[in-house]
Amino acid sequence: MKARFKGPSGTGTIELADDATVQAVFDGIKAKASINHFTIKYGPPMAMKTLDLSSMDRPAKSLGLHGETLTIVPDEPRGASSTLSPVGATGTTASSGARSGENPGDISVRWPQREGTLCKSLTLEKYVVGCLFTAFGGALPQQIPAQQLRRMMADYISEHPEIYSEAVLGCSPAEYGRSIQDPDRWGGGIELSILSSIFDIQICTYDVQSTFQLTISKTQNLINFGEMKRDRCVLVYSGIHYDRVAFSYSDFPHDVTSLPPDMDRTLWPTDDAEILHKTQQLVQKLHAAHYYTDTEGLVLKCDVPGCDWVGSGQLEGRRHAELTGHIELSEITDSEGDSVLRRCDAPRCDFIGQGDRAVRRHRDDTGHERYSVIPDC
């Protein structure tokens, strides 16, 4: 029998006798992957099974392991496992540290029913113009780079002029094709729609900022790009940045991921409604932690020498960038005089904030209306 495996150190294959037992599968992986203590998961994504000590004497073929892809889940913490590449393995070696050490404020949702954790997988290009393409490209099995996606979009537009006309794109298809390949060009709804068509995948997006108000009114804060698709990926939008949503197997109590990010799962069948329910929980936690930027409340200025443009909100900033090519925009923050410290007078609320913006933000999030000034000592 023959099977493929993937684990923290990379991927590889094992070839065993047709009558090999599950114990022989474990021994074969130990020899190739340089890992001693682990369990194995296999089967379809929504109904994965676990191999453990109780199965050791069973024939591997009787469990359907021939031709299967086996996922190695280390029993020890990621930092304690070997970082050696598996002998004879292929793929990229994971050399990054445990995700739990990156930031103690990382937010995730426990998913004990699937023995793992749901989180947002940060793109390396955080807060840059191409984060939409980086987030989506990283969700694909092929891990397609952002610039390659841009080229694919330009080609797709030129091949389907009957769908993507000037009325749809806001400019001629030829102009759009040139513009979208500019690494400084922003991406949004039309780009997500095009990517959905190219890859035949549904792209679900959540807006972190508006989640609070929408959940109060019982309206799901979800926009789908692409209908009647087999698979979907999920993105969250902070107002200036896109992250992809990822699932990782983890140890109980499933509050810290235990596998490297390159083993994250980022695609789900469209009939898997539970992923949307769990993502909503994740987005609500992100909102509570204020993982968003109020782009319409921002006062922006252009930092290009000789340009004195000042505007309010993301839409005006994007319009200025499209008209002038200026992308060096920065926020005009509250003035130094707005340094009054206030506390919230609502019962059992411990909020203390400095400046009108902090108070407005707390009022929008909670509905609390009464505040007191904390005088200087």
N, C-alpha and C positions, 0 to 999 in steps of 0.2 A: 504494500500500500504506500501511497505518497500523499503528503499533506504540506500545506504552506503555513508558516507561523509568522506572527508579528508581535513584537514586544518593545520594551523601553530601549533596547539596544539596536533595533533594526528589524529586518525581515529575513527569512530564510526558508529552506525546505528540508524535510526529513523523508527518507525512503527506508521502509521497513519490510519485513517479510509479511506475506498476506495473512498469516495467523498471529501477527504481533498483538500483544495485549496493550491495554491503556498504560500499564506500567512502562512498557517499552517506548511508548510515545513520550512520556515524561522524561525517561532516561535520554532519549534522542535529543529532546529540546535542551535538557541540561547540558549535554555535551557541546551543542552548537551555540547556545545563547549565553553560556557562562552565567547562569542563574540557578540557584539551588531551591529556593522556596517560592512556590507559585501555584496558582490554580489556572485552569484553562477554560475559556468560554468558546462556544461554537454554536452554529445554527443561525437562523434568520434574525435580523436585528430586533424585531419586536418580540421574539420568543427565544432568546438565547439560553442555552443550557450550560451547566457547569460540570466539569470533570473534577472529581476529588478522590480522596483515598478509598471511598466505598466502591469505586469503579475499577480499581487497579487490575483486577484479574479478568476483566471482561475483554473479549476480542474487540480491537479497535474498529474493525470493519463493521461489526454488528451494531455499532453506535452511529454509523454513517460518517466516520472520520476520513475515509478515503476521498481525496480530492477536496477536502474541506479547508477553510482558512481558520486557523486556531489563534485566538487572542490570548496572549500571556498576561496575567494579572499578578504582579509581584505581591508576596505576602509581607515583605519588609518595606519600610518607607522608601520612596524613590531615591533619596540621598544616600541610602545604605546599599542600594543595589549596584551591581557591577556596571561600569561605564565602558567596558571593553566591547568592541564590535564582535558580533557572533561570527564564529568561524564559518566561512563559506556563505555568509549572509550578504544580501544586497540591500541597497537603500541607504538613507542618511542616518548616521549615528546621532542619537540625541545626547547632546552634551550640556544642555541647559539644566539649571537647578530646579528644584521643586517649585511648582507654582505658588505653594503656600508661603514661600519665603520671599516672593516678589513684593508683596504689599499686604500687610495685615488687614487692610480695609477692603480687600477684594470681596465682592458680593457674589453669593451663589445660592442655589436652592437645592435642598436635599431631595433625592429621588430614590428612596429605599426600595420601592417596588421593582426598580430596574438596577438596583445595586450600584448606584452612582450619584453624580452631582451635575447639575446644570449651571453653567456660568457663561459670562461673555468672554470671548477669546479676543484679547487685545491685538490689534494689528501693530506691526512694528512701526508703521508710518502714522503714529497717532497725531491727530489734529493737523494733518496736511491735506491738501486739496484732493489727492487720489485715494482717500481712505475708503470710499465706497467700492472702488474697483479692487483694492487690496482685501477688504473684508469678504467680498463675494468670491474673488478668485481663490482665496484660502479655504472657502467652504467646498470647493469642487474637489473631486478625487484627484484630478490632474494637478492641482495647486498652480493655476495659471497666473503669471505675473500681471500686474496692473497694466503695463504698457502693451502687452500682447493682447489683453482684452480690448483695449482701445482700438488697436489695429483691426481686430476681428469685427468690432462694431462698425467701423468705417467701411469694411468690405461688405458687411451684411446690408448696410443702408444702400450702398451702390447697387446691390443685387436685387433689392426689393423696392424700387422707386414707386411702385403702385401703392405700397402700404405707407412708406415714410416720405410723404410729399412735403413741400414747403409749408403747407398749412399745418401739418402735424409737427414738424421740426422747428418752425419759427424762422427758418432760413432755407436756402437751397440745399438739397442733399449733398452736393459737392462741397459747399461751404461747411456744412455740418461735419462731413467726413474729415476735412482738414482740421477743424476746430477740436473734435473729440480726441484727436491724437496728440493734442498739446497737453503735456503732463500737468500744466497749471490750470486746466479747465475743470470746473466743478462737475459733479455728477448728481443726478436727482431722479425724479420719477420716470422721465422718458428713457433715461439710460437703464434703469431697472427693468422697464418694459422690454427694451431691446435685448438685454441680456437673458431675460426669461425666454424670449423667442429663440435666441441662438442655441441655448443649451436645453430647451424643452423642460424647464424646471420652474416650479412656482417659487417666487421670492416673497416671503412675508416680512413686513417691516412694522416695528413698533416705535412710536414716538414717546420717548421717556418723559418729556416735559408735560405733555397734555394727559398723561395717564391718570393723574389724580382726579381731575375734573371729569374725565370720561367714565371712570369706574363709579363715581358717585351717581352719575345718571344711568348706570347700568349699560352703558354702550362700550362695546369692546374696541379698544384703541388698536386697530389692526388694519393695514392696507395690504391687499394681495396683488401681486403682479403675475399674471398668467393663470388661466383657469384650465380645468380638465387636464392637469398634469399628473404624472405618476409620483414624482418626488418633489420635495420642497426643502428650501433652506430658510433660516430665520435670521433677520438682522435687527438690531436695535439702533435707534438714532437719537443722539443727544442734543441735536440742534446744530452742531458743527462737526459731528463725527459719527461714523458708522462702525459698529462692532458686530461680528457674527456670534450667534449663540451656539454653544458647544456642549456636548455631553461627554463626561469622562467617568469610567469605572473608578470606584473609590471604596475604601474600607469604611465599615460602620464607625461612627454615625453618619457618614457620607457628607460631612461639612467641609472636607478638604480633598481636592483631587490628588490622586496618587500615581497618575501616569503622565508622561510628557505630552505637551500640547500636540505633537504630530500624530498622536493616537486618538485625538478627539474625534467624536462623531459629530458631523455637521449637516447630514442629510437624513430626512425622514420621509416615509410614505405620506402622501397627502391625506390618507384616511386615518392617520395617527393623530387623533384630536388631543391626546394627552400632552403632546409637546407644546401645543399652543396654550393649554391651561398652565403648564409649568412655566412657560416663558412669561405669561402674564404675572405670575407671582414674582419672577425675577425682575421684571420691569417695575413693578410696584416698589420693590426694595431699592432699586436704583433711583427711583424718583424720591423716595424718602431720604436717601443719602444725598440728594440734590446732584445726581450725576446727569446734569443737563445744563445748557446755556440758554437763557431767555434771549433768543436772537432778535426778537422784535423789540425788546426793551433796550437793546444795546445802542449806544451812540458811538458811531464809527467815524474814523478819520482816515484819509489816504496818506500814506507815508512816502509816496513818490515825491522826490524833490520838485518843487514848483507847483505841486497840485494842492490846492487848499480845500478839496472836497470834504464835507462833513455830512453824514446822513444817519438815519435811524433804522435799524433793523437789517436782517439778513437779505431781504429782497432788494432793498435799495443798494446795499453793498454789492450784491451780485450784478445788479443792473449797471452800476458804475464800472465794475470790472469788465463786463462784456463790452461796454461802450468805449472804454479807454485802454483796456489791456492792463490796467493797474490792479495788481493782486495783493500789494503790500498794504493791507488794511489792519488797523489796530483799534482797540476799544478806548474810548475816552471814559475814564473811571470817574467815580464821584469825586468832587472837589475835596481838597484837604479840610475845608471848613465844615464838611458834613461828617463830623467825627463824634456826634452825640451817641452815647451808649444808652440803650433802652432795654427794659425787661418786659416780657409779656405778662399781663395781669390775669390771664385766664387761669382758672383753677387747675392745679397740678401740671402746669406748663412751666418748664425751666428755661425757656428761650431767653437768651441775652444776645443782642446784636448791635453792631455799630453802623450808623448811617441809615439813610432813608431806604436805600436799596435792600438792605438786609431785612428791614422791617416789612417792606412791601412783599418780599419773597416769602417771608413767614406767614404774612396775612393771606397771600394767595394759596399757600399750601394747607393752611389750617382753618381759615375763616375767622381767626381771632382778631378782635378789633381794638382791644384796650391795651395800652402800653404806658409805661412810666419811665421818665428820664432818670438815669443813675447819675447823680451829681459827681463832679470831680472831687477827690479828697482834698 
